[in-house]
Amino acid sequence: MSDDALKEVPLGDAMNEAPAGENYGGIMKDGLWEQNVVFAQLLAMCPAMAVTTSGTNGLGMGLATTAVLLVSNVLVSLIRHTVSSQVRIPVFVVLIATLVTVVDMAMNAWLHDLYKVLGLFIALIVVNCAILGRAEAFAVKNGVAAAAVDGLAMGLGFTGALTFIGLIREFLGAGTLFAQASNLLGPSFAFLEMKLPGYGGALLMILPPGGFAVLGFLLAGKRVLERRLAEKSAAAPAPAVA
């Protein structure tokens, strides 16, 4: 193709020629583990440290972000052929801001107790670089189905990371697990709320330094696990060739 021909192809159209992500299993694995928003990409550190003082808070923020990720990926994929490359970033930001506003209002209406805890951090989903990053890196290059799977996988990976960090900090810092889970999931899930008798908790784990310490140990554990799995895979005998 000549240089003149290349110049006539808009950037958005060129990006749409990227191979479609049809390997849904691989997309799920990337979102949940290989490219986990928190444990692999180290994105969204603000909510990861600020709202994970309990497992319930982490779960609530994760689910809200997952909803925005899923819908924004689908919408970006739907409009990828109609939005020019020159304005796609502003369009994506407006779209994401609209979705976050809807989520913010919905949580204020139906999950008000959790809304009061998460507060400003719900609105800050707009500037969560993971959401705009997935729109720009994946959804704009792939079909609706693949984009939806990617948004769901990234969101669930993010939710799992926030919930796991929150549970560890909550248990070590307050001696409880899923405190006030009924505010998020309903009264029928009150059985998740547990408290360790006779343990007052360590305040440090609820404070930001405790969050960074927990994240650091989890990152180190993930690296060690991945290295051991790689060594085990390399040491496994190759399958016999018929």
BAFI-3210 file (N, C-alpha, C; in Angstrom, 3 decimals, decimal comma, padded with zeros to 6 digits):
// residues 242
n [1|2|3|4|5|6|7|8|9|10|11|12|13|14|15|16|17|18|19|20|21|22|23|24|25|26|27|28|29|30|31|32|33|34|35|36|37|38|39|40|41|42|43|44|45|46|47|48|49|50|51|52|53|54|55|56|57|58|59|60|61|62|63|64|65|66|67|68|69|70|71|72|73|74|75|76|77|78|79|80|81|82|83|84|85|86|87|88|89|90|91|92|93|94|95|96|97|98|99|100|101|102|103|104|105|106|107|108|109|110|111|112|113|114|115|116|117|118|119|120|121|122|123|124|125|126|127|128|129|130|131|132|133|134|135|136|137|138|139|140|141|142|143|144|145|146|147|148|149|150|151|152|153|154|155|156|157|158|159|160|161|162|163|164|165|166|167|168|169|170|171|172|173|174|175|176|177|178|179|180|181|182|183|184|185|186|187|188|189|190|191|192|193|194|195|196|197|198|199|200|201|202|203|204|205|206|207|208|209|210|211|212|213|214|215|216|217|218|219|220|221|222|223|224|225|226|227|228|229|230|231|232|233|234|235|236|237|238|239|240|241|242]
n.u [000,857|000,581|002,120|000,352|-002,077|-002,175|-002,412|-004,973|-006,543|-008,510|-007,493|-009,148|-010,489|-008,339|-007,626|-009,807|-009,336|-007,939|-007,326|-010,205|-011,200|-011,780|-011,258|-012,704|-012,275|-009,562|-009,729|-011,231|-009,433|-007,319|-008,506|-009,225|-006,848|-004,188|-003,994|-004,966|-006,585|-005,716|-003,718|-001,961|-001,801|-001,668|-003,441|-005,978|-005,395|-006,218|-009,069|-008,601|-007,029|-008,445|-011,166|-011,162|-011,427|-013,099|-014,536|-017,100|-017,306|-015,323|-016,429|-018,811|-017,853|-016,402|-018,407|-019,937|-018,066|-017,659|-020,143|-020,080|-017,796|-018,577|-020,882|-019,848|-017,807|-019,340|-020,900|-018,899|-017,810|-019,990|-020,204|-017,836|-017,290|-018,405|-017,439|-014,958|-011,360|-010,215|-011,869|-012,526|-011,603|-012,624|-015,356|-015,554|-014,981|-017,144|-019,219|-018,550|-018,679|-021,405|-022,497|-021,403|-022,663|-025,302|-024,993|-024,152|-026,433|-028,259|-027,183|-027,370|-030,096|-031,011|-029,105|-028,367|-027,021|-024,556|-023,760|-023,252|-020,933|-019,070|-019,230|-017,535|-015,863|-017,315|-018,069|-015,528|-015,010|-015,170|-012,664|-011,176|-008,555|-008,547|-011,006|-011,285|-008,973|-009,499|-011,536|-010,153|-008,017|-009,121|-012,042|-012,591|-011,409|-012,551|-015,350|-018,805|-019,515|-017,020|-016,005|-017,841|-017,360|-014,722|-015,037|-016,621|-014,893|-012,609|-013,863|-014,819|-012,394|-011,275|-013,187|-012,870|-010,234|-010,432|-012,305|-010,946|-008,640|-009,966|-011,246|-009,048|-007,834|-009,973|-010,381|-007,931|-007,792|-010,185|-011,308|-013,516|-015,678|-017,043|-018,629|-021,709|-022,833|-025,431|-026,423|-025,608|-026,171|-028,636|-031,031|-031,100|-028,534|-027,218|-025,973|-023,374|-021,965|-019,520|-017,785|-014,800|-014,525|-013,360|-011,252|-009,805|-008,714|-006,288|-005,462|-003,759|-004,061|-006,415|-005,838|-004,235|-001,399|-001,570|-003,132|-001,415|000,586|-000,732|-001,413|001,160|002,189|000,358|000,886|003,513|003,053|001,524|003,435|005,316|003,754|003,136|005,716|006,446|004,525|005,269|007,821|007,125|005,632|007,603|009,252|007,735|007,317|007,540|004,778|004,442|005,181|003,285]
n.v [-001,198|002,221|005,302|007,439|006,139|005,104|007,453|008,171|006,529|006,672|006,948|005,707|003,779|002,207|001,125|-000,440|-002,580|-004,367|-007,677|-009,462|-010,155|-013,205|-015,298|-016,069|-017,341|-016,800|-014,028|-013,757|-014,930|-013,113|-010,789|-011,596|-012,535|-012,522|-009,861|-008,410|-005,634|-004,425|-006,148|-006,750|-004,675|-002,508|-000,334|002,116|002,697|004,524|004,091|001,448|001,588|003,373|002,618|000,047|-000,665|-002,478|-005,648|-005,464|-002,808|-002,834|-004,751|-003,469|-001,127|-002,389|-003,778|-001,636|-000,395|-002,467|-002,566|-000,115|-000,507|-002,714|-001,775|000,545|-000,505|-002,005|000,023|001,650|-000,136|-000,386|002,140|002,510|002,619|004,954|007,169|009,543|009,378|011,691|012,761|010,779|010,228|012,399|011,803|009,232|009,828|011,488|009,663|007,699|009,287|009,856|007,300|006,774|008,744|007,818|005,390|006,424|007,882|005,783|004,170|005,964|006,087|003,417|002,039|003,491|003,612|002,336|004,045|006,398|005,680|005,115|007,431|010,129|008,568|007,077|008,866|009,344|007,228|007,976|008,994|006,752|005,094|002,544|002,067|003,915|003,088|000,411|000,885|002,272|000,555|-001,938|-002,213|-000,442|-001,698|-004,152|-006,466|-006,324|-008,481|-009,540|-007,244|-006,909|-009,208|-008,688|-006,322|-007,336|-009,291|-007,786|-006,127|-007,964|-009,023|-006,746|-006,299|-008,634|-008,255|-005,873|-006,723|-008,861|-007,607|-005,846|-007,640|-008,815|-006,565|-005,719|-007,920|-008,101|-005,534|-004,944|-007,280|-008,390|-009,702|-008,931|-006,812|-005,166|-006,222|-006,686|-004,211|-003,845|-006,229|-007,041|-008,045|-010,850|-011,686|-011,328|-013,297|-013,415|-011,627|-011,549|-011,802|-011,784|-013,092|-011,391|-010,022|-007,014|-005,712|-004,236|-000,999|000,049|-001,467|-000,587|001,933|003,944|003,084|000,377|-000,630|-000,400|-002,124|-004,632|-004,845|-004,950|-007,410|-009,161|-008,745|-009,687|-012,352|-013,176|-012,968|-014,891|-017,214|-017,292|-017,624|-020,128|-021,735|-021,390|-022,555|-025,162|-025,829|-025,668|-027,741|-029,954|-032,967|-033,074|-033,686|-036,839|-037,358|-038,704]
n.w [000,000|-000,818|000,405|000,111|000,015|002,568|004,037|003,455|004,918|007,717|011,157|013,029|011,449|010,684|013,139|013,585|012,029|013,475|014,732|015,697|019,035|019,533|021,205|023,815|026,248|026,702|026,915|029,262|031,082|030,925|032,003|034,593|035,705|034,255|033,213|035,326|036,732|039,136|040,332|038,266|036,267|037,919|038,160|038,999|041,694|043,579|044,386|045,146|047,433|049,022|049,470|050,411|053,087|054,100|053,214|052,153|051,238|049,235|047,508|046,739|045,404|043,380|041,927|040,994|039,331|037,524|036,226|034,844|033,242|031,637|030,212|028,996|027,368|025,552|024,329|023,221|021,373|019,690|018,517|017,232|014,493|013,660|014,969|014,611|014,606|015,608|017,558|019,288|021,936|023,631|023,203|024,318|026,994|027,719|027,382|029,318|031,631|031,661|032,123|034,666|036,154|036,066|037,482|039,940|040,770|040,912|042,961|045,052|045,312|045,790|047,285|049,626|052,112|051,605|049,626|051,044|052,320|050,278|048,733|047,363|045,796|044,012|042,002|041,062|039,445|036,867|036,129|036,287|035,075|034,074|032,863|030,676|029,457|028,665|026,851|024,858|024,252|023,698|023,259|021,127|019,049|018,610|018,210|019,430|021,154|022,016|023,232|025,293|026,836|027,563|029,102|031,188|032,262|033,036|034,882|036,809|037,644|038,803|040,806|042,335|043,239|044,797|046,713|047,946|048,996|050,704|052,495|053,805|055,033|056,601|058,306|059,683|060,703|062,069|062,915|061,703|059,084|055,981|057,025|057,545|055,223|054,516|053,820|051,237|049,781|050,658|053,236|053,385|053,081|055,413|056,825|056,000|057,486|059,834|062,976|064,796|067,918|070,820|069,633|069,031|066,866|064,603|064,189|062,261|059,928|058,833|058,084|055,446|055,184|055,931|053,864|051,648|052,506|052,571|049,847|048,743|049,765|048,567|045,847|045,756|046,439|044,223|042,175|043,002|042,874|040,119|039,083|040,104|038,902|036,244|036,288|036,941|034,698|032,747|033,526|033,095|031,252|027,695|025,507|023,916|020,482|017,969]
ca.u [000,000|001,397|001,994|-000,870|-003,225|-002,196|-002,886|-006,411|-007,260|-008,599|-006,896|-010,171|-010,729|-007,173|-007,676|-010,877|-008,865|-007,238|-008,022|-011,249|-010,870|-012,759|-010,896|-013,348|-011,599|-008,346|-010,116|-011,594|-008,207|-006,581|-009,167|-009,250|-005,536|-002,995|-003,975|-005,815|-006,444|-004,965|-002,556|-001,043|-001,603|-001,492|-004,274|-007,057|-004,873|-006,962|-010,133|-008,085|-006,534|-009,347|-012,465|-011,030|-011,356|-013,928|-014,871|-018,353|-017,016|-014,611|-017,370|-019,727|-017,149|-016,057|-019,596|-020,289|-017,095|-017,922|-021,293|-019,633|-016,878|-019,316|-021,730|-019,015|-017,162|-020,339|-021,263|-017,746|-017,721|-021,099|-020,034|-016,441|-017,209|-019,045|-016,715|-013,645|-010,238|-009,867|-012,734|-012,997|-011,314|-013,676|-016,627|-015,485|-015,039|-018,536|-020,010|-018,243|-019,208|-022,852|-022,762|-021,074|-023,735|-026,451|-024,661|-024,127|-027,814|-028,911|-026,711|-027,929|-031,520|-031,325|-028,076|-027,944|-026,042|-023,266|-023,439|-022,670|-019,577|-018,212|-019,244|-016,852|-015,132|-018,183|-017,900|-014,167|-014,931|-015,003|-011,236|-010,509|-007,862|-008,832|-012,202|-010,913|-007,932|-010,108|-012,264|-009,189|-007,118|-009,795|-013,404|-012,618|-010,791|-013,197|-016,802|-019,580|-019,447|-015,694|-015,886|-018,636|-016,629|-013,562|-015,499|-017,049|-013,722|-011,829|-014,632|-014,821|-011,045|-011,152|-014,040|-012,218|-009,057|-010,874|-012,951|-009,925|-007,869|-010,844|-011,464|-007,833|-007,690|-011,067|-010,167|-006,791|-007,977|-011,380|-011,757|-014,813|-015,711|-018,259|-019,459|-022,808|-023,091|-026,866|-026,703|-025,326|-026,761|-029,969|-031,081|-030,896|-027,100|-026,655|-025,172|-021,980|-021,345|-018,887|-016,897|-013,909|-014,701|-012,191|-010,178|-010,135|-008,217|-005,096|-005,875|-002,863|-004,535|-007,514|-005,251|-003,567|-000,197|-001,978|-003,578|-000,234|001,286|-001,487|-001,244|002,523|002,307|-000,422|001,642|004,642|002,517|001,143|004,660|005,890|002,891|003,324|007,047|006,431|003,734|006,075|008,875|006,490|005,263|008,825|009,821|006,846|007,781|006,813|003,941|005,030|004,677|002,988]
ca.v [000,000|003,416|006,258|008,211|005,305|005,029|008,715|008,294|005,660|007,282|006,138|004,857|002,632|001,333|000,387|-001,428|-003,733|-005,269|-008,958|-009,518|-011,045|-014,283|-016,264|-015,553|-017,900|-016,023|-012,694|-013,896|-015,175|-011,856|-009,864|-012,097|-012,858|-012,079|-008,408|-007,896|-004,179|-004,052|-006,980|-006,835|-003,373|-001,502|000,811|002,382|002,575|005,401|003,330|000,207|001,874|004,216|002,031|-001,354|-000,851|-003,658|-006,429|-004,972|-001,595|-003,239|-005,422|-002,474|-000,321|-003,255|-004,048|-000,393|-000,212|-003,510|-002,143|000,943|-001,126|-003,558|-000,980|001,450|-001,302|-002,345|001,227|002,064|-001,058|-000,111|003,409|002,634|002,915|006,240|008,248|009,726|009,239|012,984|013,128|009,593|010,292|013,180|011,078|008,157|010,416|011,902|008,437|007,105|010,182|009,661|006,022|006,911|009,540|006,915|004,479|007,231|008,167|004,524|003,770|006,911|005,793|002,069|001,550|004,773|003,425|002,100|005,276|007,352|005,237|005,256|008,859|010,748|007,610|006,631|009,840|009,247|006,149|008,631|009,131|005,460|004,878|001,205|002,100|004,552|002,261|-000,738|001,412|002,653|-000,540|-003,177|-002,109|000,260|-002,549|-005,456|-006,512|-006,091|-009,635|-009,581|-006,083|-007,176|-010,189|-008,004|-005,446|-008,159|-009,938|-006,766|-005,682|-009,007|-009,071|-005,581|-006,544|-009,647|-007,674|-004,962|-007,485|-009,638|-006,665|-005,358|-008,674|-008,960|-005,378|-005,708|-008,969|-007,744|-004,236|-004,843|-008,591|-008,711|-010,041|-008,477|-005,987|-004,454|-006,776|-006,599|-002,916|-003,968|-007,409|-007,301|-008,701|-012,298|-011,961|-010,937|-014,410|-013,203|-010,751|-012,321|-011,058|-012,628|-012,721|-011,080|-009,381|-005,614|-005,244|-003,383|000,190|000,285|-002,137|000,191|003,156|003,751|002,235|-001,024|-001,003|-000,590|-003,331|-005,791|-004,910|-005,388|-008,846|-009,877|-008,682|-010,608|-013,711|-013,462|-013,181|-016,176|-018,272|-017,347|-018,172|-021,570|-022,383|-021,397|-023,556|-026,482|-026,064|-025,901|-029,018|-031,048|-033,610|-032,731|-034,801|-037,666|-037,136|-039,972]
ca.w [000,000|-000,924|001,491|-000,105|000,393|004,028|004,582|003,245|005,843|009,041|012,221|013,631|010,587|010,749|014,400|013,509|011,296|014,388|014,845|016,722|020,152|019,566|022,227|025,009|027,415|026,903|027,377|030,673|031,844|030,998|032,922|035,968|036,263|033,534|033,128|036,401|036,829|040,336|040,624|037,122|035,637|038,979|037,873|039,957|043,043|044,496|045,050|045,727|048,769|049,802|049,820|050,805|054,534|054,401|052,036|051,587|050,469|048,034|046,614|046,184|044,407|042,259|041,124|040,299|038,248|036,531|035,421|033,932|032,289|030,711|029,324|028,187|026,327|024,542|023,580|022,410|020,246|018,780|017,801|016,783|013,066|013,370|015,651|014,005|015,538|016,178|018,692|019,997|023,364|024,294|023,146|025,302|028,339|027,946|027,523|030,621|032,655|031,697|032,787|036,089|036,761|036,247|038,583|041,163|041,157|041,266|044,289|046,023|045,480|046,260|048,214|050,175|053,195|050,965|048,893|051,991|052,648|049,100|048,482|046,231|044,976|042,925|040,913|040,537|038,455|035,560|035,833|036,448|033,800|033,565|032,011|029,413|028,849|027,971|025,688|023,824|023,892|023,290|022,722|019,853|018,033|018,550|018,124|020,644|022,054|022,629|024,109|026,491|027,646|028,129|030,169|032,313|032,867|033,734|036,037|037,840|038,197|039,674|041,965|043,167|043,888|045,849|047,785|048,645|049,806|051,759|053,502|054,600|055,876|057,572|059,306|060,532|061,323|062,916|063,359|061,107|057,665|055,307|057,912|056,880|053,891|054,239|053,187|049,806|049,151|051,176|054,547|053,298|053,072|056,708|057,344|055,636|058,466|060,897|063,866|065,579|069,334|071,625|068,874|068,829|065,577|064,519|063,458|061,129|058,726|058,273|057,557|054,143|055,192|055,960|052,527|050,801|052,964|052,091|048,395|048,463|050,023|047,559|044,594|045,877|046,377|042,834|041,406|043,397|042,337|038,668|038,804|040,381|037,860|035,035|036,461|036,873|033,305|031,977|033,926|032,690|030,021|026,481|025,040|022,869|019,133|017,329]
c.u [000,887|001,189|000,720|-002,092|-003,338|-002,756|-004,390|-007,217|-007,311|-008,048|-007,915|-010,443|-009,566|-007,191|-008,738|-010,461|-008,094|-008,019|-009,033|-010,871|-011,903|-012,451|-011,435|-012,724|-010,328|-008,644|-010,478|-010,357|-007,394|-007,191|-009,098|-007,867|-004,379|-002,878|-004,899|-005,524|-005,554|-003,660|-001,552|-000,748|-001,356|-002,219|-005,318|-006,601|-005,633|-008,125|-009,629|-007,586|-007,590|-010,604|-012,362|-010,810|-012,260|-014,232|-016,129|-018,124|-016,296|-015,524|-018,311|-019,072|-016,805|-017,247|-020,036|-019,353|-017,307|-019,090|-020,890|-018,716|-017,628|-020,100|-020,890|-018,297|-018,123|-020,674|-020,115|-017,603|-018,807|-020,858|-018,646|-016,313|-017,750|-018,334|-015,324|-012,555|-009,900|-010,668|-013,112|-012,739|-012,332|-015,030|-016,650|-015,620|-016,463|-019,418|-019,807|-018,802|-020,723|-023,210|-022,488|-022,143|-024,965|-026,202|-024,692|-025,537|-028,542|-028,480|-027,249|-029,387|-031,764|-030,312|-027,488|-026,892|-024,646|-022,819|-022,773|-021,239|-018,632|-018,113|-018,570|-016,231|-016,001|-018,025|-016,522|-013,977|-014,701|-013,525|-010,468|-009,881|-008,109|-010,007|-011,889|-009,853|-008,501|-010,899|-011,301|-008,361|-007,847|-011,134|-013,443|-012,058|-011,542|-014,709|-017,474|-019,431|-018,106|-015,507|-016,667|-017,930|-015,424|-013,970|-015,915|-015,850|-012,875|-012,551|-014,642|-013,441|-010,802|-011,962|-013,401|-011,024|-009,464|-011,497|-011,925|-009,077|-008,705|-011,065|-010,236|-007,669|-008,764|-010,833|-009,036|-007,031|-009,147|-011,870|-013,113|-014,626|-017,064|-019,191|-020,463|-023,042|-024,568|-027,235|-026,518|-026,137|-028,172|-029,938|-030,793|-029,418|-026,426|-025,780|-023,694|-021,228|-020,826|-017,980|-016,095|-014,017|-013,364|-011,047|-010,581|-009,656|-006,986|-005,423|-005,026|-003,406|-005,708|-007,000|-004,531|-002,288|-000,519|-002,445|-002,411|000,536|000,588|-001,318|000,148|002,701|001,526|000,282|002,818|004,171|002,120|002,376|005,281|005,082|003,090|004,681|007,079|005,623|004,512|007,181|008,303|006,120|006,499|009,431|008,980|007,359|006,909|005,967|004,593|004,372|004,473|003,757]
c.v [001,240|004,327|007,075|007,432|005,211|006,307|008,852|007,431|006,318|006,339|005,204|003,624|001,662|000,504|-000,692|-002,662|-004,710|-006,566|-008,947|-010,510|-012,139|-015,333|-015,784|-016,097|-017,141|-014,632|-012,733|-014,099|-013,907|-010,924|-010,299|-012,263|-012,182|-010,557|-007,795|-006,414|-003,770|-004,823|-007,091|-005,463|-002,249|-000,198|000,967|002,215|003,433|004,660|002,063|000,423|002,560|003,500|000,603|-001,518|-001,984|-004,382|-005,936|-003,734|-001,932|-003,899|-004,421|-001,612|-001,141|-003,514|-002,802|-000,161|-001,242|-003,125|-001,076|000,370|-001,906|-002,727|-000,058|000,692|-001,628|-001,122|001,710|001,167|-000,778|001,135|003,552|002,975|004,294|007,423|008,354|009,681|010,551|013,308|011,932|009,658|011,168|012,477|009,963|008,710|010,849|010,685|007,801|007,960|010,036|008,372|006,106|007,723|008,683|005,968|005,218|007,495|006,905|004,064|004,696|006,596|004,459|001,478|002,743|004,632|003,187|003,340|006,293|006,976|005,497|006,709|009,290|009,732|007,009|007,566|009,737|008,058|006,742|008,696|007,845|005,088|003,484|001,235|002,731|003,726|001,077|-000,275|001,682|001,467|-001,761|-002,923|-001,453|-000,583|-003,852|-005,333|-006,412|-007,245|-009,695|-008,420|-006,291|-008,160|-009,543|-007,092|-006,218|-008,775|-008,940|-006,286|-006,697|-009,159|-007,932|-005,769|-007,554|-009,089|-006,759|-005,704|-008,249|-008,742|-006,163|-006,375|-008,844|-007,776|-005,341|-006,723|-008,587|-006,442|-004,138|-006,184|-008,983|-009,120|-009,634|-007,724|-005,196|-004,936|-006,677|-005,269|-002,977|-005,067|-007,724|-008,072|-010,200|-012,673|-011,539|-012,047|-014,256|-012,381|-011,572|-011,426|-012,038|-012,220|-012,432|-010,419|-007,961|-005,053|-004,374|-002,199|000,434|-000,313|-001,402|001,470|002,890|002,919|000,741|-001,513|-001,253|-001,840|-004,586|-005,951|-005,421|-006,883|-009,660|-009,869|-009,647|-012,059|-014,104|-013,743|-014,539|-017,323|-018,413|-017,960|-019,677|-022,321|-022,457|-022,437|-024,970|-026,827|-026,379|-027,266|-030,203|-031,639|-033,246|-033,927|-035,537|-037,401|-038,475|-040,104]
c.w [000,000|000,268|001,357|000,311|001,901|004,624|004,452|004,204|007,205|010,099|012,840|012,801|010,621|012,019|014,356|012,735|012,184|014,513|015,973|017,800|020,298|020,633|023,564|026,289|027,739|027,413|028,860|031,539|031,999|032,041|034,371|036,571|035,534|033,471|034,169|036,632|037,995|040,444|039,473|036,525|036,641|038,646|038,981|041,399|044,052|045,153|045,708|047,141|049,640|050,279|050,338|052,302|054,997|053,097|051,356|050,738|049,163|047,027|045,962|045,120|043,172|041,349|040,361|039,118|037,146|035,631|034,404|032,858|031,218|029,705|028,437|027,081|025,193|023,683|022,695|021,188|019,213|017,933|017,180|015,307|012,713|014,015|015,050|015,064|016,232|017,433|019,551|021,506|024,102|024,301|024,195|026,724|028,673|028,169|028,900|031,753|032,792|032,427|034,287|036,810|037,027|037,410|039,916|041,668|041,586|042,664|045,365|046,319|046,168|047,243|048,964|051,278|052,628|050,211|049,810|052,351|051,470|048,637|047,204|045,290|043,874|041,733|040,280|039,597|037,063|035,178|036,101|035,105|033,244|032,594|030,658|028,691|028,096|026,752|024,538|023,343|023,347|022,593|021,357|018,715|017,805|018,507|019,473|021,636|022,777|023,596|025,397|027,410|028,314|029,281|031,406|033,033|033,643|034,986|037,160|038,473|039,166|040,950|042,913|043,915|045,034|047,019|048,609|049,546|050,981|052,857|054,399|055,548|056,954|058,683|060,257|061,292|062,274|063,424|062,825|059,654|057,098|056,256|057,093|055,453|053,517|053,598|051,678|049,152|049,621|052,488|054,496|053,300|054,373|057,290|056,997|056,685|059,643|061,729|064,699|067,044|070,015|070,891|068,540|067,516|065,698|063,627|062,212|059,842|058,074|057,631|056,237|054,191|055,222|054,606|051,597|051,204|052,454|050,587|048,038|048,663|048,984|046,204|044,619|045,789|044,972|041,987|041,723|042,800|040,841|038,316|039,030|039,343|036,559|035,114|036,363|035,442|032,460|032,284|033,489|031,386|028,827|026,029|023,888|021,520|018,450|016,020]
res [m|s|d|d|a|l|k|e|v|p|l|g|d|a|m|n|e|a|p|a|g|e|n|y|g|g|i|m|k|d|g|l|w|e|q|n|v|v|f|a|q|l|l|a|m|c|p|a|m|a|v|t|t|s|g|t|n|g|l|g|m|g|l|a|t|t|a|v|l|l|v|s|n|v|l|v|s|l|i|r|h|t|v|s|s|q|v|r|i|p|v|f|v|v|l|i|a|t|l|v|t|v|v|d|m|a|m|n|a|w|l|h|d|l|y|k|v|l|g|l|f|i|a|l|i|v|v|n|c|a|i|l|g|r|a|e|a|f|a|v|k|n|g|v|a|a|a|a|v|d|g|l|a|m|g|l|g|f|t|g|a|l|t|f|i|g|l|i|r|e|f|l|g|a|g|t|l|f|a|q|a|s|n|l|l|g|p|s|f|a|f|l|e|m|k|l|p|g|y|g|g|a|l|l|m|i|l|p|p|g|g|f|a|v|l|g|f|l|l|a|g|k|r|v|l|e|r|r|l|a|e|k|s|a|a|a|p|a|p|a|v|a]
***
